[in-house]
Structure formats: C-alpha cells, structure tokens
Amino acid sequence: MEQITKKNFQSNLDNIINVTKLLDIKIDEPFKIQFFNHKEPYDLLWYKMTENGLMYGYNETGDYYHKSDALEGLLIGKHQIVKI
C-alpha cells in the first residue's frame, strides 16, 4: 500500500457525495451540528460539505476555511486504516 502524502493525496468525491446523501445535505449547503452533549447547536458555528471535505466557519455566508481531520479524513480517503 502506498502511503498517502500531501503530494499524492486526492480527495475522493464519490465518498463525499455518499456522506452528503447519508446526512441528507447538499454539497456547499451550510448547516449546523447539534452535539449530543448540548441542548442547542452552537449559534455561531456553521458547517458545509465541500469537494475538499467537511469545512466549518463562523457565519452562514462567511469563509469556511477550517477543516476537521480524523473522521473526515477517513471519509474522504485522506487517512487510511492499517489492520494489525
């Protein structure tokens, strides 16, 4: 198995599309997440799924430049599972 690096990584758009279908969202559609340990979603934190993965920002129409890493990386094919 070839190690995935910054130079050879390519986002897996098919996986991203499958995840958007599972979550019943569209690519580039802003949404919020209600975490299980909070009664309400964070007022100022917005998310959207893009062709580059799950991004988040601090308003509905602003820049989404923060990325999640671990789970999102597995879903888009950036990270790999190594079986022992």
Residue pairs with C-beta under 8 A, 6 or more apart in sequence:
1 80
2 8
4 77
4 78
4 79
4 80
9 78
10 77
11 51
11 52
11 53
11 76
11 77
11 78
12 76
12 77
13 51
15 75
15 76
15 77
16 27
16 49
16 51
16 53
16 75
16 76
17 27
19 49
19 75
20 26
20 27
20 49
23 49
25 31
25 49
26 49
27 48
27 49
27 50
27 51
28 48
28 49
28 50
29 48
29 49
30 46
30 47
30 48
30 60
30 61
31 46
31 47
31 48
32 41
32 42
32 45
32 46
32 47
33 41
33 42
33 45
33 47
34 40
34 41
35 41
44 58
44 59
45 56
45 57
45 58
46 56
46 57
46 58
46 59
46 60
46 62
46 64
47 54
47 55
47 56
47 64
48 54
48 55
48 56
48 64
49 55
50 64
52 67
53 67
53 68
53 72
53 73
53 75
53 76
53 78
54 67
54 68
54 72
54 75
55 64
55 65
55 66
55 67
56 64
56 66
56 67
56 68
57 63
57 64
57 65
57 66
70 79
72 78
73 79
74 80
74 81
